[in-house]
Amino acid sequence: MFKRLAALAALVVLCARCAAVSLKSRQNYVKYRADLTPAIERAILAGEVAIGMTEDDVWASIGRPDRVNRSTYEFGTRVQFCYDNIGSRFNFNKYRYVYFENDKVTSWSQ
């Protein structure tokens, strides 16, 4: 648990409002997360988003969102990560909004 918190703290310091998450940061995150599936590990290393990622995984992969919208319902919580300044952050406009249900990515849109 301590290693995970240390890795996340380092990631937050390195990525706070950064242009993109560096490959080294993504590699360090994956190194301390033995519970990642191979598909999610590959997505993080590539700076991509994948169905089933947690909020922490998305932060590690593509960086801190500009805004977070949360809605709580009787069946759980829905979260939307909004990346407003996407042009300077990524080489493409692939992830403008990332949607979560109960801390797992369910979809994304441009």
Sequence and secondary structure as in RCSB ss.txt:
>XXXX:A:sequence
MFKRLAALAALVVLCARCAAVSLKSRQNYVKYRADLTPAIERAILAGEVAIGMTEDDVWASIGRPDRVNRSTYEF
GTRVQFCYDNIGSRFNFNKYRYVYFENDKVTSWSQ
>XXXX:A:secstr
 HHHHHHHHHHHHHHTT SS  HHHHHHHHHT TT  HHHHHHHHHT   TT  HHHHHHHH   SEEEEEEETT
EEEEEEE SSHHHH SS   SEEEEETTEEEEEE 
